[in-house]
Amino acid sequence: MVENKALVLVYDGMSMSEITLLTDYLTVYQPCGEWWTIDTVGSHDKKMIQSEDSFQIVPNKSFREINFSNYQLILLTGIMNPYPIAEDKELIDFLKPLANLKDRPLIAAISSAPMLLAKAGVLRDSKFTSGLFEETLNEFEFFNKENIVRQPLVYDEKQHIITAIGFAYREFAVKTAQILGFDLANDKFSGPRTTPPYTEEELTFYMYGPDE
């Protein structure tokens, strides 16, 4: 059995809703014997953080325990107020090695999370998008505005970095999974159809099948 690993950064105000489609898909769906596990990483002392919707999360890994080469995916979700998180020197220093890491894992950041990557120098040569206000992009010199692409989702294949605006969380989940090798349609996670109506048989569920 092949074990693939994703690393999710956790910090105060993180928007879990922007990544849960992807994390749920990776951990529940294991095709062809491939098993995905997720580590969460926070400060050196693994302090509890609170998400934007008041969930309390204790990371299972600290920064000093992480070797980026052990992961296929580094995942960063948006933050309600990114300014304090971008001033977290411990977190930014943790991300800095990704800027020059050879054969680095796929880096996926949504909404305001590209601000963290930009400050750490990871987006120096990468095309990217974000949900940040224009005033924020103009305020800081660590943003290379020439690299901004005004689209809901951007994948820089050369740099192996995918970024998205927060409202494109579904497309972000689909594209990230596709890059990781999952064969799924572009309309995955679009929700149940409403027309034509479901038949009774379609909504009758069996664990092993009707004849077993």
C-alpha positions, 0 to 999 in steps of 0.5 A, spaced: 500 500 500 502 506 497 502 512 503 501 519 500 501 525 505 499 532 505 501 537 510 496 542 512 498 549 516 493 551 521 493 558 524 488 563 528 482 565 523 484 559 518 478 558 513 477 550 514 471 551 509 476 553 503 479 546 504 475 541 506 472 538 500 479 537 498 481 534 505 475 529 505 476 527 498 484 525 499 482 521 506 476 518 504 477 516 497 483 511 496 483 508 489 488 502 487 491 501 494 493 508 495 492 511 502 492 519 504 494 521 511 494 528 513 498 532 518 497 538 521 502 543 523 503 549 527 507 553 532 513 549 535 509 548 541 503 545 538 499 551 541 491 550 540 488 555 534 481 557 533 478 557 526 474 563 523 468 559 525 470 557 532 473 550 531 479 549 536 484 545 533 491 542 536 496 541 530 499 534 531 506 536 528 510 542 530 514 546 525 521 543 527 518 536 526 517 537 519 521 535 513 517 537 506 520 532 502 516 527 506 509 530 503 506 530 496 502 536 498 503 542 502 496 546 503 494 553 506 487 555 507 485 563 507 485 567 513 479 572 516 485 577 517 491 575 514 495 581 517 497 578 524 499 571 521 503 574 516 507 577 521 508 571 525 516 570 524 516 563 526 511 561 521 514 565 515 521 562 517 518 555 517 515 556 509 522 560 507 525 553 505 520 551 500 522 557 496 529 553 494 527 546 495 528 542 489 523 537 487 518 540 492 511 538 493 505 541 490 504 547 494 496 549 494 494 556 497 487 559 497 484 566 498 489 570 502 494 564 504 498 567 498 500 572 502 504 568 507 507 564 501 509 571 498 512 574 504 516 567 505 519 568 498 516 562 495 512 566 490 518 570 487 518 566 480 511 564 480 504 566 477 499 566 482 492 569 484 489 571 491 483 574 494 487 579 497 484 586 497 488 591 492 490 595 497 494 589 501 497 587 494 500 595 493 502 595 501 507 590 501 513 590 496 514 582 497 508 581 492 511 581 485 504 584 482 507 582 475 506 575 476 498 576 478 493 573 474 486 575 474 483 569 474 479 564 479 484 559 479 492 559 477 496 553 476 504 555 475 506 548 472 513 550 472 513 552 480 508 547 482 504 552 485 496 552 485 493 558 488 485 560 488 480 566 490 476 563 496 470 563 492 473 558 487 474 552 493 470 547 489 475 548 482 481 549 487 479 542 490 478 539 483 484 541 480 489 540 486 486 533 486 487 532 478 494 534 479 496 529 484 493 524 479 486 523 481 482 521 475 476 526 476 471 530 472 471 538 472 464 538 475 466 534 481 463 536 487 458 540 484 452 537 488 446 533 487 442 534 481 435 536 481 432 535 475 430 530 472 428 527 479 431 521 483 428 515 482 427 511 488 432 506 486 437 511 486 436 513 493 436 506 496 443 504 499 446 497 500 452 496 504 453 489 500 448 490 494 441 488 494 442 480 493 447 479 498 
